[in-house]
């Protein structure tokens, strides 16, 4: 991660002007521009978003409501969920929503 000297000083002093994303600390489902679907707890380091406790949603059973239904109702037995590294940086997103299940 590259940050400017001003960002580093702000982070150390605790006076960063970066606004926290409203979903920080919540479990989310995120679709990146490369097509990967991840789930985890959204967190933020300065202006950069990442997922803690991240998992890759490799395959999900077809649902009438698509990914929003998966986010609202949770995973099914035949869904394929892979553990990731401890976190996943979210550099560019197509879609992100809070998971309720």
C-alpha positions as CSV (number, residue, x, y, z in Angstrom):
1,X,0.0,0.0,0.0
2,X,1.4,3.4,-0.9
3,X,0.3,6.4,1.1
4,X,1.6,10.0,1.1
5,X,3.5,11.5,3.9
6,X,0.5,13.7,4.8
7,X,-1.7,10.6,5.0
8,X,0.8,8.9,7.2
9,X,1.0,11.9,9.6
10,X,-2.8,12.2,9.7
11,X,-3.2,8.5,10.4
12,X,-0.6,8.7,13.3
13,X,-2.2,11.8,14.7
14,X,-5.7,10.5,14.3
15,X,-7.0,13.5,12.5
16,X,-7.6,11.9,9.1
17,X,-10.3,13.7,7.0
18,X,-11.3,10.5,5.2
19,X,-14.9,9.7,5.8
20,X,-15.6,6.1,6.9
21,X,-17.8,4.0,4.6
22,X,-21.2,3.5,6.1
23,X,-20.9,-0.3,5.9
24,X,-17.6,-0.4,7.8
25,X,-17.7,-3.1,10.5
26,X,-20.6,-4.9,8.8
27,X,-20.7,-8.2,6.8
28,X,-20.9,-7.5,3.1
29,X,-21.1,-9.2,-0.3
30,X,-18.8,-7.5,-2.8
31,X,-18.4,-8.0,-6.6
32,X,-15.1,-6.7,-8.1
33,X,-14.6,-5.6,-11.6
34,X,-12.7,-8.8,-12.4
35,X,-15.8,-10.8,-11.6
36,X,-14.8,-12.2,-8.3
37,X,-17.4,-12.3,-5.5
38,X,-16.2,-12.0,-1.9
39,X,-17.8,-11.8,1.4
40,X,-16.3,-10.6,4.7
41,X,-16.4,-7.7,7.2
42,X,-15.8,-4.4,5.5
43,X,-13.0,-2.2,6.9
44,X,-11.1,0.9,5.8
45,X,-7.6,2.1,6.0
46,X,-7.6,5.8,5.0
47,X,-9.4,5.9,1.7
48,X,-8.8,2.2,1.0
49,X,-11.5,-0.5,1.6
50,X,-10.8,-4.1,2.4
51,X,-12.5,-7.2,3.7
52,X,-11.5,-8.9,7.0
53,X,-12.4,-12.6,7.5
54,X,-12.7,-12.7,3.7
55,X,-14.1,-15.6,1.7
56,X,-14.4,-16.1,-2.0
57,X,-17.8,-17.1,-3.3
58,X,-16.6,-19.4,-6.1
59,X,-20.1,-20.8,-7.0
60,X,-23.6,-20.2,-5.8
61,X,-26.7,-22.0,-6.6
62,X,-29.1,-20.1,-8.9
63,X,-31.6,-18.0,-6.9
64,X,-34.6,-16.1,-8.2
65,X,-33.4,-13.0,-6.5
66,X,-29.7,-13.4,-7.6
67,X,-26.9,-12.1,-5.4
68,X,-29.1,-9.8,-3.3
69,X,-31.1,-12.9,-2.3
70,X,-27.9,-14.7,-1.3
71,X,-26.9,-11.6,0.8
72,X,-30.3,-11.5,2.5
73,X,-30.9,-15.2,3.0
74,X,-27.4,-16.7,3.3
75,X,-25.5,-19.6,1.7
76,X,-27.0,-22.9,0.6
77,X,-25.5,-26.3,1.0
78,X,-24.3,-26.5,-2.6
79,X,-22.7,-23.1,-2.7
80,X,-18.9,-23.2,-2.9
81,X,-17.2,-20.9,-0.5
82,X,-13.3,-20.7,-0.3
83,X,-11.2,-19.2,2.5
84,X,-9.0,-16.4,1.3
85,X,-6.0,-14.8,2.9
86,X,-6.9,-12.9,6.1
87,X,-8.1,-9.9,4.1
88,X,-8.9,-8.8,0.5
89,X,-8.3,-5.3,-0.8
90,X,-11.2,-3.9,-2.7
91,X,-9.5,-1.7,-5.4
92,X,-12.5,-1.5,-7.7
93,X,-16.1,-2.6,-7.2
94,X,-19.1,-3.2,-9.3
95,X,-21.5,-4.0,-6.5
96,X,-21.5,-4.2,-2.7
97,X,-24.3,-4.7,-0.2
98,X,-24.7,-5.6,3.4
99,X,-25.3,-9.3,4.2
100,X,-28.2,-10.0,6.5
101,X,-27.6,-13.7,6.9
